[in-house]
Amino acid sequence: MTDSGMPPADSSDETATEIADDVINTEAVNDEAQVVDGEVAPDASGATHPDTALAAERLEDLQRLQAEYVNYKRRVDRDRALMQERAVRDVLESLLPVLDDIHAAREHGDLVDGPFAAIADKLESTLTKFGLARFGDKGEAFDPMQHEALMHQAWPAEDPALDGAEGTTVVMVLQPGYRAGEAVLRPARVAVADPA
């Protein structure tokens, strides 16, 4: 048993099943009374031996405890994965302002070469391993699930990035969006326009 009162994970299911099988297959002390398929069989006089009744009661308790433990283990395994995803998402969300500064420095040409550019590249590639992806580009179709429209503008003339656009389109990205896997951490903040 561990401090939490639960048996260790490596012997849990097998040990409980073996004990339950042993109790089911064990004959009662009285030769005429026995446990068959988890039911107490009466002896010839119609009475059950007290030890047989006690064994059947213990078997029911053991089976109930085993079922509770299996459910507990499944719930803990499911919750562990959810908590890990939540922790990764919280760390990524806390780094978004840093990534915004890096992105802005690149856009303005301040982060072309040098040691800080190498550090920024390593940071972004490391976060990509955790599923972080930047999205929101000029010319994308506006999607309210991924974009937050802050401005509506007139359609810009003669812009090759917008050729062939139909419907409401992103014409300027004010702040890129980020997602972790399929979950949107922050929508892209954009200006949109409708084609003439």
Residue pairs with C-beta under 8 A, 6 or more apart in sequence:
1 7
1 8
2 8
6 12
6 69
6 72
7 15
7 16
7 69
9 73
12 69
12 73
13 66
13 69
13 70
16 62
16 65
16 66
16 69
17 66
19 62
20 59
20 62
20 63
20 66
23 35
23 55
23 58
23 59
23 62
24 35
24 37
24 38
24 59
26 35
26 55
27 34
27 35
28 34
28 35
28 49
28 51
28 52
28 55
29 49
29 51
29 52
30 43
30 49
30 51
30 52
32 43
32 44
32 49
33 40
33 41
33 42
33 43
33 47
33 48
33 49
33 52
34 41
34 52
35 41
35 52
35 55
35 56
35 59
38 56
38 59
38 60
38 63
39 56
40 48
40 52
40 53
40 56
41 48
42 48
43 49
88 130
88 131
88 180
89 180
89 183
89 185
91 130
92 127
92 130
92 132
92 178
92 180
92 185
93 185
93 186
95 127
96 178
96 185
96 186
98 123
99 123
99 124
99 127
99 134
99 178
100 175
100 176
102 111
102 120
102 123
102 124
103 134
103 176
105 111
105 120
106 120
111 117
111 120
130 180
131 179
131 180
131 181
132 178
132 179
132 180
132 185
133 178
133 179
133 180
134 176
134 177
134 178
135 146
135 176
135 177
135 178
135 179
135 188
136 146
136 147
136 170
136 173
136 175
136 176
136 177
136 188
136 189
136 190
137 170
137 173
138 161
138 162
138 170
138 171
138 172
138 173
139 161
139 162
139 165
139 169
139 170
140 147
140 169
140 170
141 165
141 166
141 167
141 168
141 169
141 170
142 149
142 167
142 168
142 169
142 170
142 190
142 192
145 184
145 187
146 177
146 179
146 184
146 187
146 188
147 170
147 177
147 187
147 188
147 189
147 190
147 192
148 187
148 188
148 189
148 190
149 190
149 191
149 192
150 174
150 189
150 190
150 191
151 172
151 174
151 191
151 192
152 191
152 192
152 193
152 194
153 171
153 172
153 191
153 192
153 193
154 193
155 162
155 171
155 193
155 194
155 195
155 196
156 162
156 171
156 193
159 171
162 169
162 171
162 195
165 195
166 195
167 194
167 195
168 192
168 193
168 194
169 192
169 193
169 194
169 195
170 188
170 190
170 191
170 192
171 190
171 191
171 192
171 193
172 190
172 191
173 188
173 189
173 190
174 189
174 190
174 191
175 188
175 189
176 188
177 184
177 185
177 186
177 187
177 188
177 189
178 184
178 185
178 186
179 185
